[in-house]
Amino acid sequence: MAFRFMKTGFLTLTILLIALFLMPMGAWGNGIIEDLGPDVSDDDTEDPGTTETADGTAPVFWQFASADYYAATQQVRVKDISRVLGVRGNQLYGIGLVTGLAGTGDNASSVDFTAQAISNMLERAGIPVDPDAIKIENFATVMITADLPAFARSGDSIDVIVSAMGDAESLQGGVLIMTPIRAANGEIYAVAQGPVSLAGFGAAGGGSRTQSNFLTVGRIPNGAYVEREVDFNLAPNDILTLVLMNPDFTTAIHLRDAIVAAFPGIEFVQARDAASITMLVPDEYRNDIVRFISEVENLTVTPDIPNKVIINERTGTIVMGSGVQIIPVAIAHGALSISVKLSYDVSQPPPLSGGFPLAVPTTGLVIEDTPAPFVRVSSADLVAALNALGATPRDIVAIFQALDAAGALQAELEII
């Protein structure tokens, strides 16, 4: 019985749908209008959403950025905003010993590995020594770091940074003993050695001490020689890829268009995403990849930089792009100052009472609320209005945060 009912209902629904589709569109539309009320198709009432502008044209709710928008942005070379995929430096590290310190090295009571390192070094030199018998005040165990640049060749020298690992007071006057420095794969790529140069100084005597900058971190200019090279394949299978340092879809398209315009015969150029542009090296440059890369790098493009407001709350530093826009708003910003002062009054005892004067603390509370008039602000006079308000950097930080919360700031607010 239930099945027969469901079958009958389904048949009725099917017939209804067929009737609806066969009904003329005009009759269907008129029927709806009649049900909802009087026909508004002939209503002459002006639609406020489609009101024409003064020159008779329809209002524009969106449009692409005009060429004048990018005209204010300075053109830059491709090499300044991108790099070739695969061309990169490598970080190196090592652990070594600095000697020659005037008693400012590691403390034997708190650092055990320095004595063991000295003992291992002497044992390799054929002088076995018990680590407990070594005085380490003139030694310091240090961490050595360096950057191996791209295309560094065997015999090139690179700078190294030396930093104390133990509790050494100063590396002033020290010399780094020859130390191999390795990459993340464990292979040795350079060897470092030389006197440590500090950017500060320190002196102590008679209970007094003076110090300028840090004394436990130093640098050895050209202190390491490259022993192993890193090979690069600039264009594997004749495919060259440029990577934008600041990924942006619009900048990627600008770069792609500049390459097509500069090399009309190029067969393939594609902006794969916001960061990378891939191209097939033209036939005439197959045996001269370096020249092709040089010509591409010296092309000029107009980068599209998103509008940002960068705020450093710790220092009160604010950096705002020239294209930052805000919706016209009214701003009122006042300062509430609360001051608590503690003073002492002297309470004198009555004559011949046997008492003594007593200092009585008195607390005073002063609250100052400066007036905050409203100031209308738009993008054109944002900086002038903030200066007119007499806002300090801290006040401006608060104002920008309020503008962002209100949705009036048409830029990304980044707090670092």
C-alpha positions as CSV (number, residue, x, y, z in Angstrom):
1,M,0.0,0.0,0.0
2,A,2.8,2.4,0.9
3,F,4.6,1.5,-2.3
4,R,1.5,2.3,-4.4
5,F,1.2,5.7,-2.6
6,M,4.8,6.6,-3.2
7,K,4.5,5.5,-6.9
8,T,1.4,7.7,-7.3
9,G,3.1,10.7,-5.7
10,F,6.1,10.4,-7.8
11,L,4.0,10.2,-11.0
12,T,2.1,13.3,-9.9
13,L,5.3,15.2,-9.3
14,T,6.7,14.2,-12.7
15,I,3.5,15.5,-14.5
16,L,3.7,18.8,-12.6
17,L,7.4,19.3,-13.6
18,I,6.6,18.6,-17.2
19,A,3.7,21.1,-17.1
20,L,6.0,23.8,-15.7
21,F,8.6,23.3,-18.3
22,L,6.1,23.4,-21.1
23,M,4.4,26.6,-19.9
24,P,5.4,29.7,-21.9
25,M,8.0,31.8,-20.1
26,G,5.9,35.0,-20.4
27,A,2.9,33.3,-18.9
28,W,5.0,31.9,-16.1
29,G,6.5,35.3,-15.4
30,N,3.2,37.1,-15.5
31,G,1.7,34.6,-13.2
32,I,4.4,35.2,-10.7
33,I,4.1,39.0,-10.9
34,E,0.3,38.8,-10.5
35,D,0.8,36.7,-7.4
36,L,3.3,39.0,-5.9
37,G,1.4,42.2,-6.6
38,P,1.1,44.8,-9.4
39,D,3.4,44.5,-12.4
40,V,6.6,46.5,-11.9
41,S,8.0,45.9,-15.3
42,D,6.6,49.3,-16.5
43,D,7.5,51.2,-13.4
44,D,9.3,54.4,-14.2
45,T,10.7,54.8,-10.7
46,E,14.5,55.3,-10.9
47,D,16.6,52.6,-9.5
48,P,19.1,54.3,-7.1
49,G,21.6,51.4,-7.7
50,T,21.9,52.2,-11.4
51,T,21.8,56.0,-11.3
52,E,23.8,57.5,-14.1
53,T,26.6,59.9,-13.3
54,A,26.7,63.6,-14.3
55,D,28.3,62.8,-17.7
56,G,25.6,60.3,-18.6
57,T,27.7,57.2,-18.1
58,A,26.8,54.3,-15.9
59,P,28.6,54.1,-12.5
60,V,31.7,51.9,-12.3
61,F,31.9,49.7,-9.2
62,W,35.3,48.2,-10.1
63,Q,38.0,48.4,-12.8
64,F,41.5,47.3,-13.5
65,A,44.4,49.5,-12.3
66,S,45.2,52.0,-14.9
67,A,48.7,52.5,-16.4
68,D,49.1,55.7,-14.4
69,Y,48.9,53.6,-11.2
70,Y,52.2,51.8,-12.2
71,A,53.7,55.0,-13.6
72,A,54.5,56.2,-10.1
73,T,56.4,53.0,-9.4
74,Q,60.1,53.1,-10.4
75,Q,61.3,50.4,-12.8
76,V,63.9,48.1,-11.5
77,R,66.2,45.5,-13.0
78,V,65.2,41.9,-13.1
79,K,68.4,40.9,-11.2
80,D,67.4,43.1,-8.3
81,I,64.1,41.4,-7.7
82,S,64.8,37.8,-8.7
83,R,67.3,35.0,-8.7
84,V,68.1,32.0,-10.9
85,L,66.6,28.8,-9.4
86,G,69.4,26.6,-8.0
87,V,71.9,29.4,-7.6
88,R,72.3,29.8,-3.8
89,G,74.8,29.9,-1.0
90,N,75.4,27.3,1.6
91,Q,75.9,27.7,5.4
92,L,78.9,26.1,7.0
93,Y,79.7,25.5,10.7
94,G,82.5,24.1,12.8
95,I,83.8,23.8,16.4
96,G,87.3,25.0,17.2
97,L,89.6,26.5,19.8
98,V,90.8,30.0,20.2
99,T,94.1,30.4,22.1
100,G,96.2,33.3,23.2
101,L,93.6,34.8,25.6
102,A,95.0,36.8,28.6
103,G,93.2,34.7,31.3
104,T,89.7,35.5,29.8
105,G,89.0,32.1,28.5
106,D,86.8,29.3,29.7
107,N,86.6,28.3,33.4
108,A,87.8,24.8,34.1
109,S,85.3,24.4,37.0
110,S,82.2,24.9,34.7
111,V,83.4,23.9,31.2
112,D,84.7,20.4,30.7
113,F,84.9,20.1,27.0
114,T,87.6,22.7,26.5
115,A,90.2,20.7,28.4
116,Q,89.2,17.6,26.5
117,A,89.4,19.4,23.1
118,I,92.9,20.7,24.0
119,S,94.0,17.2,25.0
120,N,92.7,15.7,21.8
121,M,94.5,18.3,19.8
122,L,97.8,17.7,21.6
123,E,97.4,13.9,21.2
124,R,97.0,14.3,17.4
125,A,100.3,16.3,17.5
126,G,102.0,13.4,19.4
127,I,101.8,15.0,22.8
128,P,99.5,13.0,25.1
129,V,98.3,15.0,28.0
130,D,95.8,14.3,30.8
131,P,92.8,16.7,30.4
132,D,92.7,17.3,34.2
133,A,96.3,18.7,34.1
134,I,95.5,21.4,31.5
135,K,94.8,25.0,32.5
136,I,92.3,26.4,30.1
137,E,92.1,30.1,31.1
138,N,93.9,31.1,27.9
139,F,91.6,28.9,25.7
140,A,88.0,29.1,24.6
141,T,85.9,26.7,22.7
142,V,84.1,28.5,19.9
143,M,81.4,27.9,17.3
144,I,82.5,28.9,13.8
145,T,79.9,29.9,11.1
146,A,80.3,31.0,7.6
147,D,78.4,31.4,4.3
148,L,79.8,29.7,1.2
149,P,78.6,31.9,-1.7
150,A,77.5,30.5,-5.0
151,F,80.2,29.9,-7.5
152,A,82.9,30.0,-4.9
153,R,86.0,28.2,-6.3
154,S,88.7,26.2,-4.6
155,G,91.2,28.6,-3.0
156,D,88.8,31.5,-2.6
157,S,88.7,33.1,0.9
158,I,85.5,33.8,2.9
159,D,84.8,35.5,6.2
160,V,84.0,33.5,9.3
161,I,82.2,34.5,12.5
162,V,83.6,33.1,15.8
163,S,81.4,33.0,19.0
164,A,82.2,31.6,22.4
165,M,80.5,28.4,23.4
166,G,81.5,28.3,27.1
167,D,81.8,31.0,29.7
168,A,84.8,32.9,28.3
169,E,84.8,36.6,29.3
170,S,86.5,37.9,26.1
171,L,88.0,36.7,22.8
172,Q,90.1,39.8,22.6
173,G,93.6,39.0,21.3
174,G,92.8,35.4,20.5
175,V,93.8,33.3,17.5
176,L,91.6,30.6,16.0
177,I,93.5,27.3,15.5
178,M,93.0,25.6,12.1
179,T,89.5,24.2,12.1
180,P,87.5,22.4,9.3
181,I,84.0,23.8,8.7
182,R,81.3,21.6,7.2
183,A,78.0,21.8,5.5
184,A,74.7,20.1,6.6
185,N,75.7,17.0,4.7
186,G,78.8,16.6,6.9
187,E,81.3,17.3,4.1
188,I,84.2,19.6,4.7
189,Y,84.0,22.7,2.4
190,A,86.5,25.1,4.0
191,V,89.2,25.4,6.6
192,A,89.3,28.4,9.0
193,Q,92.2,29.9,10.9
194,G,93.5,33.3,12.0
195,P,93.3,36.2,14.6
196,V,89.9,37.1,15.9
197,S,88.8,40.7,15.3
198,L,86.3,42.2,17.7
199,A,84.1,45.2,17.2
200,G,84.5,46.3,20.8
201,F,86.9,46.4,23.7
202,G,86.9,45.9,27.5
203,A,89.1,46.6,30.4
204,A,88.9,46.0,34.2
205,G,90.9,47.0,37.2
206,G,90.5,48.1,40.8
207,G,87.0,46.9,41.0
208,S,86.0,49.0,37.9
209,R,85.1,47.6,34.5
210,T,84.3,49.2,31.2
211,Q,83.1,47.4,28.0
212,S,82.0,48.4,24.6
213,N,79.9,46.0,22.4
214,F,80.2,42.3,22.8
215,L,83.5,40.7,23.5
216,T,82.5,37.0,23.0
217,V,81.7,37.3,19.3
218,G,84.3,38.2,16.7
219,R,85.0,38.0,13.0
220,I,88.0,36.7,10.9
221,P,88.0,38.6,7.6
222,N,89.0,36.2,4.8
223,G,89.7,33.7,7.5
224,A,88.7,30.5,5.7
225,Y,89.8,29.0,2.4
226,V,87.4,27.1,0.2
227,E,88.5,23.4,-0.3
228,R,85.5,22.0,-2.1
229,E,83.3,23.5,-4.8
230,V,79.5,23.3,-5.3
231,D,78.5,22.6,-8.8
232,F,75.4,24.3,-10.3
233,N,73.3,23.4,-13.4
234,L,72.0,26.8,-14.5
235,A,69.5,25.5,-17.1
236,P,68.8,21.8,-16.9
237,N,67.4,20.5,-20.2
238,D,67.7,24.1,-21.5
239,I,64.9,25.2,-19.0
240,L,65.7,28.4,-17.1
241,T,63.6,29.4,-14.0
242,L,63.7,32.8,-12.3
243,V,62.4,33.1,-8.8
244,L,61.0,36.4,-7.4
245,M,62.4,37.4,-4.1
246,N,59.0,38.9,-3.2
247,P,56.4,36.6,-4.8
248,D,53.6,38.6,-6.5
249,F,51.2,37.5,-9.3
250,T,51.3,40.9,-11.0
251,T,55.0,41.2,-10.9
252,A,55.4,37.7,-12.3
253,I,53.2,38.7,-15.3
254,H,55.1,41.9,-15.8
255,L,58.4,39.9,-15.9
256,R,56.9,37.4,-18.3
257,D,55.7,40.1,-20.7
258,A,59.1,41.9,-20.5
259,I,60.9,38.7,-21.5
260,V,58.5,38.0,-24.4
261,A,59.0,41.6,-25.7
262,A,62.8,41.4,-25.4
263,F,63.1,38.0,-27.1
264,P,60.4,37.8,-29.8
265,G,61.7,34.4,-31.0
266,I,61.5,32.7,-27.6
267,E,59.4,29.6,-27.9
268,F,58.1,29.2,-24.3
269,V,57.8,31.5,-21.3
270,Q,55.3,30.8,-18.5
271,A,54.6,32.4,-15.1
272,R,54.0,29.2,-13.2
273,D,52.9,30.9,-10.0
274,A,53.5,34.1,-8.1
275,A,57.1,33.3,-7.5
276,S,58.6,31.5,-10.6
277,I,58.8,32.2,-14.3
278,T,60.0,29.3,-16.5
279,M,61.4,29.8,-20.0
280,L,63.0,27.7,-22.7
281,V,66.4,29.0,-23.7
282,P,66.3,30.3,-27.3
283,D,68.3,28.3,-29.8
284,E,70.9,31.0,-30.4
285,Y,71.7,31.0,-26.7
286,R,72.0,27.2,-26.1
287,N,75.8,27.4,-26.1
288,D,75.9,30.7,-24.3
289,I,73.6,30.4,-21.2
290,V,75.5,33.0,-19.3
291,R,74.9,35.7,-21.9
292,F,71.2,34.9,-22.0
293,I,70.9,35.1,-18.2
294,S,72.8,38.4,-18.3
295,E,70.5,39.9,-20.9
296,V,67.4,38.8,-19.0
297,E,68.7,40.1,-15.7
298,N,69.3,43.6,-17.2
299,L,65.7,43.9,-18.4
300,T,63.6,46.5,-16.5
301,V,60.2,45.8,-15.1
302,T,57.7,47.6,-12.9
303,P,57.2,45.6,-9.7
304,D,53.8,45.6,-8.0
305,I,54.2,46.1,-4.3
306,P,51.2,45.5,-2.1
307,N,50.3,48.3,0.2
308,K,51.5,47.7,3.8
309,V,51.9,49.5,7.0
310,I,54.8,48.1,9.1
311,I,54.8,48.8,12.8
312,N,57.5,48.0,15.3
313,E,55.8,48.5,18.7
314,R,59.1,48.0,20.6
315,T,60.8,51.0,19.0
316,G,57.8,53.0,17.8
317,T,58.9,52.8,14.2
318,I,56.3,53.1,11.5
319,V,56.9,52.5,7.7
320,M,54.0,53.2,5.4
321,G,53.9,52.8,1.6
322,S,53.2,55.8,-0.6
323,G,50.1,54.0,-2.1
324,V,48.4,53.4,1.3
325,Q,44.7,54.5,1.1
326,I,42.1,55.0,3.8
327,I,38.4,55.5,3.6
328,P,37.5,59.0,4.8
329,V,37.0,58.9,8.6
330,A,37.0,61.1,11.6
331,I,39.7,60.6,14.2
332,A,39.8,61.8,17.8
333,H,42.8,60.7,19.9
334,G,43.4,62.0,23.4
335,A,45.9,61.2,26.1
336,L,44.9,60.1,29.6
337,S,47.6,60.8,32.1
338,I,47.5,59.5,35.7
339,S,50.1,60.7,38.1
340,V,50.6,59.3,41.6
341,K,52.8,61.4,43.9
342,L,54.0,60.4,47.4
343,S,55.0,63.2,49.8
344,Y,55.7,63.3,53.5
345,D,54.3,65.7,56.1
346,V,55.7,66.2,59.6
347,S,53.3,65.7,62.5
348,Q,54.5,67.7,65.6
349,P,53.4,66.5,69.1
350,P,51.9,69.0,71.6
351,P,54.3,70.8,73.8
352,L,55.5,68.9,77.0
353,S,53.6,65.8,75.8
354,G,56.7,63.7,75.7
355,G,56.0,62.8,72.1
356,F,58.3,63.1,69.1
357,P,57.9,64.3,65.5
358,L,56.5,61.8,63.1
359,A,56.8,61.7,59.2
360,V,53.3,61.0,57.8
361,P,53.1,59.8,54.1
362,T,50.6,61.6,51.9
363,T,49.5,60.3,48.5
364,G,48.3,62.6,45.8
365,L,46.5,61.5,42.6
366,V,46.4,63.8,39.6
367,I,44.4,62.8,36.5
368,E,44.8,64.8,33.3
369,D,42.6,64.0,30.3
370,T,43.5,66.2,27.3
371,P,40.7,67.2,24.9
372,A,40.5,65.2,21.7
373,P,38.8,67.0,18.9
374,F,37.6,65.1,15.9
375,V,39.6,65.5,12.7
376,R,38.4,64.4,9.3
377,V,41.1,62.4,7.5
378,S,41.3,61.0,4.0
379,S,44.2,59.4,2.0
380,A,45.3,62.7,0.6
381,D,46.0,64.3,4.0
382,L,46.7,61.3,6.2
383,V,50.3,62.3,7.1
384,A,49.4,66.0,7.5
385,A,46.4,65.1,9.8
386,L,48.5,62.9,12.0
387,N,51.1,65.7,12.4
388,A,48.3,68.2,13.1
389,L,47.0,66.0,15.9
390,G,50.5,66.2,17.4
391,A,50.5,62.4,17.6
392,T,53.6,60.7,18.9
393,P,54.8,57.4,17.3
394,R,53.1,55.5,20.1
395,D,49.8,57.4,19.4
396,I,50.2,56.7,15.6
397,V,50.6,53.0,16.3
398,A,47.3,53.0,18.2
399,I,45.6,55.1,15.5
400,F,46.6,52.7,12.7
401,Q,45.4,49.7,14.7
402,A,42.0,51.5,15.2
403,L,41.8,52.3,11.5
404,D,42.5,48.7,10.6
405,A,39.9,47.4,13.1
406,A,37.3,49.9,11.7
407,G,38.0,48.6,8.1
408,A,39.1,52.1,7.0
409,L,42.7,51.1,6.3
410,Q,43.0,49.8,2.8
411,A,46.3,48.1,3.4
412,E,47.8,45.2,5.2
413,L,48.8,46.1,8.8
414,E,51.9,44.1,9.9
415,I,53.2,44.4,13.4
416,I,56.7,43.1,14.0
